[in-house]
Amino acid sequence: MKIKADYVTNSSTTSYIIICEGTFTKDDLAQLMGIKSDSPLFELVDSLYESIGLEPARSMWKLDKQYGKDFEAFLKGEFSERVRQKVMEAEKQGKNVYAGSFASDNTIAESLFCCDSFEWENDRIYINALNCVW
């Protein structure tokens, strides 16, 4: 029998892509989640929005050495082919494309949304967080 005596983790991460026309605001997130600003759940929206890093997807890719110089390989490695195509088309249309991840060992909101996969979309914004890794 082996016993591990050093640091052990049971954390999870969920990668996300956000595509939007113009800026992505807290109110946009609330609308996608179906939560009104006067709802007691708006605190959850507030916390989740603060956890979202609006880092351009191409900047995130450059930080990830695993995929080398190929942005599309990064997208294929982290997301589905459908999402890769959606991102490439969005860039052609001049939309903002952001990428990041939630971690279960950060805020309560991040932990909550990190433990599930989700996809939200309206006529202006698309969020894909289907890549959940335990």
C-alpha positions as CSV (number, residue, x, y, z in Angstrom):
1,M,0.0,0.0,0.0
2,K,1.2,3.5,-0.8
3,I,0.2,6.5,1.3
4,K,0.6,10.0,-0.1
5,A,1.9,12.3,2.6
6,D,2.3,15.6,0.7
7,Y,-0.3,18.0,-0.8
8,V,-3.4,16.4,-2.3
9,T,-6.0,18.3,-4.2
10,N,-9.5,17.6,-5.2
11,S,-10.1,20.7,-7.2
12,S,-11.9,21.2,-10.5
13,T,-11.6,23.7,-13.3
14,T,-14.0,24.7,-16.1
15,S,-12.7,26.6,-19.1
16,Y,-15.0,29.1,-20.8
17,I,-15.3,31.1,-24.0
18,I,-17.3,34.4,-24.1
19,I,-18.2,35.9,-27.5
20,C,-20.0,39.2,-27.5
21,E,-20.7,42.3,-29.5
22,G,-19.4,45.3,-27.6
23,T,-18.7,45.1,-23.9
24,F,-19.7,42.3,-21.6
25,T,-21.4,43.7,-18.5
26,K,-22.8,42.3,-15.2
27,D,-26.3,43.1,-16.5
28,D,-25.5,41.0,-19.6
29,L,-24.6,38.1,-17.4
30,A,-27.7,38.5,-15.2
31,Q,-29.9,38.6,-18.3
32,L,-28.3,35.4,-19.6
33,M,-28.8,33.7,-16.2
34,G,-32.4,34.9,-16.0
35,I,-31.8,36.8,-12.8
36,K,-33.3,40.3,-12.2
37,S,-31.2,43.0,-10.5
38,D,-33.7,43.1,-7.6
39,S,-33.5,39.4,-7.0
40,P,-31.7,38.0,-3.9
41,L,-29.7,35.9,-6.3
42,F,-28.2,38.9,-7.9
43,E,-25.3,38.6,-5.4
44,L,-24.4,35.4,-7.2
45,V,-24.3,37.2,-10.5
46,D,-22.2,39.9,-8.9
47,S,-19.7,37.4,-7.5
48,L,-19.5,35.3,-10.7
49,Y,-19.0,38.4,-12.9
50,E,-16.1,39.5,-10.6
51,S,-14.6,36.0,-11.1
52,I,-14.8,36.2,-14.9
53,G,-11.5,37.4,-16.4
54,L,-12.2,39.3,-19.6
55,E,-8.9,38.2,-21.1
56,P,-8.9,38.1,-24.9
57,A,-8.8,34.5,-26.0
58,R,-5.7,35.0,-28.1
59,S,-3.9,36.3,-25.0
60,M,-4.9,33.2,-23.0
61,W,-3.7,31.0,-25.8
62,K,-0.3,32.7,-25.8
63,L,0.0,31.9,-22.1
64,D,-0.7,28.2,-22.6
65,K,2.5,26.7,-23.9
66,Q,0.9,23.3,-24.5
67,Y,-0.5,24.3,-27.9
68,G,2.5,26.1,-29.3
69,K,1.9,28.7,-31.9
70,D,-1.5,27.4,-33.1
71,F,-4.5,29.2,-31.8
72,E,-6.9,26.8,-33.4
73,A,-5.1,23.9,-31.7
74,F,-5.7,25.6,-28.4
75,L,-9.4,25.9,-29.2
76,K,-9.6,22.3,-30.4
77,G,-7.9,21.1,-27.2
78,E,-10.1,23.1,-24.8
79,F,-13.4,23.2,-26.7
80,S,-15.5,21.4,-29.3
81,E,-15.2,21.8,-33.1
82,R,-18.4,23.7,-33.1
83,V,-17.0,26.2,-30.6
84,R,-13.8,26.5,-32.6
85,Q,-15.8,27.4,-35.7
86,K,-18.0,29.8,-33.7
87,V,-14.9,31.6,-32.3
88,M,-13.2,31.9,-35.7
89,E,-16.4,33.3,-37.3
90,A,-16.9,35.7,-34.4
91,E,-13.3,37.1,-34.9
92,K,-14.0,37.6,-38.6
93,Q,-17.1,39.6,-37.7
94,G,-15.1,41.7,-35.3
95,K,-16.7,40.4,-32.1
96,N,-14.9,40.2,-28.8
97,V,-13.7,36.7,-27.8
98,Y,-12.6,36.1,-24.3
99,A,-11.3,32.9,-22.6
100,G,-10.6,31.9,-19.0
101,S,-11.4,29.3,-16.4
102,F,-13.2,28.9,-13.1
103,A,-11.6,26.9,-10.3
104,S,-13.5,25.1,-7.5
105,D,-11.0,26.3,-4.9
106,N,-11.7,30.0,-5.5
107,T,-14.9,31.9,-4.7
108,I,-18.2,30.3,-3.8
109,A,-19.7,31.4,-7.1
110,E,-16.8,30.0,-9.1
111,S,-17.1,26.7,-7.1
112,L,-20.8,26.5,-7.9
113,F,-20.4,27.1,-11.6
114,C,-17.2,25.1,-11.9
115,C,-19.0,22.0,-10.8
116,D,-21.3,22.0,-13.8
117,S,-21.1,22.5,-17.5
118,F,-23.3,25.2,-19.1
119,E,-23.9,27.1,-22.3
120,W,-25.8,30.4,-22.5
121,E,-26.7,32.4,-25.6
122,N,-28.8,35.3,-26.7
123,D,-28.7,37.5,-29.8
124,R,-25.6,39.4,-28.6
125,I,-23.6,37.1,-26.3
126,Y,-22.5,33.5,-26.2
127,I,-20.9,31.8,-23.2
128,N,-19.6,28.2,-23.4
129,A,-18.4,26.6,-20.2
130,L,-18.9,22.9,-21.2
131,N,-15.2,21.9,-20.6
132,C,-15.5,20.9,-16.9
133,V,-12.5,18.8,-15.6
134,W,-12.6,17.0,-12.3
